[in-house]
Amino acid sequence: MYETTYHRPASVDEAASLFAKSSEAKYLSGGHTLVPVMKQRLASPSDVIDLGKLKELIGIEASGDVIAIKAATTHYDVATSVAVQKAIPALAGLAAQIGDPAVRHRGTIGGSLANNDPAADYPAAVLALAATIKTNRRVVSADEFFKGLFSTALADGEIITAVSFPVVAKAGYAKFPHPASRFALTGVFVAKTRAGDVRVAATGASPNGVMRVGAIEAALKANWSAAALDNVEIAANGLLDDIHGSADYRANLIRVMAQRAVASAV
């Protein structure tokens, strides 16, 4: 690893100030991406600013029809939260499937979204549930937040502070995990709002990251059932094609995982 200066700020404002004063700073949350790439000498930040212990970034709040999860809340805390389990059980179930126990006790929702790995789980939930991402500067809708492979709408130095999820009528998530990393080879989150609208997002299938799946949305809006997807065809063109699975294989996984997600939806 290269030499770097480690900071543990006392507030989000202090963290942002430290970032602005540094020549090439990086924020640290769970550390599952930044630390490995530093060890591999693929990143050499002048300063590492640790957000993981900021109390103002930790916690879950249920208010009316919204569940707000602060950015440094761990996957474990989301998975075991009674409030999340009651309001959006599919979201708690998704968090319980991330990585292994060590990853879930350390990794955070804010870190996952800021990194925007194309096979990460949370982006599928955020996009399908039409969540809003709150930062220290503004509020960004899910549709505007994800910009592509490891790319988001976050400006340089901007910090995610919380994610707000509207409570929906039904939601479900299913993924086919990579046996080693537990990342989603393909994962699909389905959501039906109380007004009857349907949103479906797939992760792990596209080289550009999380994506909406219009064909499945249309089928489920007409008939919310797993059987309604039996004859839905997902185009393989543009999907990931690598040693873990061909584009055709992932296209089929999108449909199958969507059916499993619908079957599990409560």
Secondary structure as UniProt FT lines:
FT   STRAND          5..7
FT   HELIX           12..21
FT   STRAND          25..28
FT   TURN            32..33
FT   HELIX           34..39
FT   TURN            40..41
FT   STRAND          47..50
FT   TURN            52..53
FT   HELIX           55..57
FT   STRAND          60..63
FT   TURN            64..65
FT   STRAND          66..70
FT   TURN            71..72
FT   HELIX           75..80
FT   HELIX           82..87
FT   HELIX           89..96
FT   HELIX           101..106
FT   HELIX           109..115
FT   TURN            118..119
FT   HELIX           122..128
FT   TURN            129..130
FT   STRAND          132..135
FT   STRAND          139..141
FT   HELIX           142..145
FT   STRAND          146..148
FT   TURN            149..150
FT   STRAND          151..152
FT   TURN            156..157
FT   STRAND          160..166
FT   STRAND          170..177
FT   TURN            179..181
FT   STRAND          184..192
FT   TURN            194..195
FT   STRAND          198..203
FT   TURN            207..208
FT   STRAND          211..212
FT   HELIX           214..222
FT   HELIX           226..229
FT   TURN            230..231
FT   TURN            237..238
FT   TURN            243..244
FT   HELIX           247..264
//
